Amino acid sequence: MTFQHAAGYAGDLLATDAYEVLAGDANSMLVDVRTAVEWTYVGTPNLDSLGKTVIFLEWQSYPSMKIDGDFPPRLEAMLEAVRVEKSTSLLFLCRSGVRSRSAAVAMTSAGWPRCFNISDGFEGPLDSLRHRGIVGGWKARGLPWAQT
């Protein structure tokens, strides 16, 4: 498993390792912080085979890409509504691991100590042709996902 500790949150995981955590820890949760446009047009992770659902909550909203200043209390309310305890591992996902890192830091600051960033994101880094979804990330690693 590839894992890196980081300041301000529990650490970074690659998408494949994050999926192993989700599969092996019944209480762990995946939080997709991309925009609604990304969910609709790029696709979403699918955890049906694990008997889990993904939490979808934008860190930033398209087209302004303004950060949601109420993100921590909004997510906390969603988690508490389904009786998620603060000791639960929360795995944050965005396109490439940048927004999800910020969300992990924010939730750690809000008192949720086991917040992890999926560092290669849903689409992974840019390849030599400046395309995503080829080199790494949730989709390129063949993890379950769906598109509408």
Secondary structure, 3 states (H helix, E strand, C coil): CCEEEECCEEEEECHHHHHHHHHHCCCCEEEECCCHHHHHHCCEECCHHHCCCCEECCCEECCCCEECCCHHHHHHHHHHHCCCCCCCCEEEECCCCCHHHHHHHHHHHCCCCCEEEECCCCCCCCCCCCCCCCCCHHHHCCCCEECC
